[in-house]
Amino acid sequence: MSPSISDNLTQLGQVVSVPQAPDQALLETVVNAHTETPYAVRFVAPELTVLCPITSQPDFAHIVIDYVPRGFLVESKSLKLFIHSFRNQKKFHEDCTIFIAKHIIKVIQPIWLRIGGYWYPRGGMPIDVFWQTGVIPEGVWLPDQGVSPYRGRG
C-alpha cells in the first residue's frame, strides 16, 4: 500500500487540546504535490489573542500569512492550534508577529513568506507589523492582503 498524504498527521481528524504555549504546539506539514508550479498560499487568522507583557491585558490581531511553498505545506488545523497557543503568552505585537513567521519558515522552509499583523487598538493606537523574506517569485500572483488600515468610526 502506498503512503497517504495524511500518514504523518497526528492532529487532523482527532480531538486535540489547544497547546498551552507556542513551543508546545506541533506545526504539521503536508507534502506539496505541485513543487514544479510556483503558487501562493494564504492563511488568515482574524482572532489571534496574546497578552501584553507589561500589563497582562489582552491584545487582539488579524494575522495574514502568505507563502510560496517549496516541498511542504502547512497543515491548517495544526496552524490553528499554534495560533491559539498564544492566548496566554506575554508578547509584544512585533515579537508575536515575527515569531509566527519565523516558526513557519523553520518548519516548511518556503520559497517566500510574508506576514501582516494587523493589531487592534488598545489605548487608542493600532500597531501593524509587516515582514517578508524577500521579493515574491516571478510569475506568482498574490492579491493585496485585504485588511484596511484602522480608521475607527471615521
C-alpha positions in Angstrom: 0.0 0.0 0.0 1.4 3.4 -1.0 1.7 6.1 1.7 -1.2 8.5 2.1 -0.8 12.3 2.1 -2.1 12.3 5.7 0.0 9.4 7.1 2.2 11.7 9.2 -0.6 13.8 10.5 -1.5 13.4 14.2 -4.0 16.2 14.8 -6.3 16.3 11.7 -9.5 14.4 12.4 -8.6 14.0 16.1 -9.8 15.7 19.2 -6.8 17.8 20.2 -6.4 20.2 23.1 -5.0 23.7 22.4 -1.3 23.8 23.4 -0.6 25.9 26.4 2.3 27.7 24.6 3.7 28.0 21.1 6.7 25.9 21.9 4.3 23.1 22.8 2.4 23.3 19.5 3.1 20.9 16.7 3.0 22.6 13.4 2.4 19.7 11.0 3.1 19.6 7.2 1.7 18.0 4.1 3.8 17.2 1.0 3.4 19.8 -1.7 2.1 17.9 -4.7 2.9 20.7 -7.1 6.5 21.6 -6.5 7.0 22.4 -10.2 4.4 25.2 -10.0 5.1 28.4 -8.2 1.9 29.4 -6.4 0.9 31.3 -3.2 -0.9 30.0 -0.2 -2.8 32.4 2.2 -3.9 31.8 5.8 -6.0 34.4 7.6 -6.3 34.2 11.4 -8.7 37.1 12.3 -8.8 36.3 16.1 -5.2 35.9 17.4 -5.1 36.8 21.1 -1.9 37.4 23.2 -1.2 39.2 26.5 0.7 42.4 26.9 4.0 41.5 28.6 3.7 44.6 30.9 0.0 44.9 31.8 -1.2 41.4 31.0 -4.1 43.0 29.2 -5.3 41.1 26.1 -4.3 42.2 22.7 -6.1 41.1 19.5 -4.8 40.8 16.0 -5.9 39.9 12.5 -3.0 37.9 11.0 -2.5 37.3 7.3 0.2 34.8 6.2 1.1 34.4 2.5 3.8 31.9 1.4 5.1 30.2 -1.7 5.7 26.6 -0.8 8.7 24.5 -1.5 8.4 20.8 -0.6 5.8 21.1 2.1 2.6 22.9 3.0 1.4 23.9 6.5 -1.5 21.7 7.6 -4.3 24.1 8.6 -5.6 22.5 11.8 -2.1 22.5 13.3 -1.7 26.1 12.3 -5.0 27.0 14.1 -3.8 25.2 17.2 -0.4 27.0 17.0 -2.1 30.4 16.6 -4.5 29.7 19.6 -1.5 28.7 21.7 -0.6 32.4 22.0 -3.7 33.1 24.1 -1.9 33.1 27.5 1.5 34.2 26.3 3.0 37.6 27.1 4.5 39.1 23.9 4.6 42.5 22.3 2.9 42.8 18.9 6.1 42.9 16.9 7.6 39.9 18.7 4.4 37.8 18.3 4.1 38.6 14.6 7.7 37.9 13.7 7.8 34.8 15.9 4.9 33.2 14.0 6.6 33.9 10.6 10.0 32.6 11.7 8.4 29.4 13.1 6.6 28.7 9.9 9.8 29.3 8.0 11.7 26.9 10.3 9.2 24.1 9.7 8.5 24.3 6.0 11.3 26.4 4.5 9.1 28.1 1.9 10.5 29.8 -1.1 9.0 33.1 0.1 6.8 34.2 3.0 5.0 37.4 4.0 3.1 38.2 7.2 0.9 41.0 8.1 -0.1 41.5 11.8 -3.0 44.0 12.0 -3.3 44.7 15.7 -6.5 46.2 17.1 -6.0 49.4 19.0 -5.7 49.4 22.8 -5.1 52.8 24.3 -6.2 54.4 21.0 -3.3 53.3 18.8 -3.3 50.3 16.4 0.1 48.7 15.6 0.5 46.9 12.3 3.6 44.7 11.8 4.8 43.6 8.3 7.6 41.4 7.2 8.6 39.3 4.2 11.6 37.2 3.3 12.4 39.0 0.0 10.8 39.6 -3.4 7.9 37.4 -4.3 9.0 34.9 -7.0 8.3 35.9 -10.6 5.0 34.6 -12.0 3.3 34.2 -8.7 0.0 36.1 -8.4 -0.7 37.5 -5.0 -3.6 39.8 -4.2 -3.4 42.6 -1.6 -3.9 41.2 2.0 -7.3 42.9 2.0 -7.1 44.4 5.5 -8.0 48.1 5.6 -6.0 50.5 7.7 -7.7 51.2 11.0 -10.0 54.2 10.8 -12.0 53.9 13.9 -15.5 55.2 13.4 -14.5 57.7 10.7 
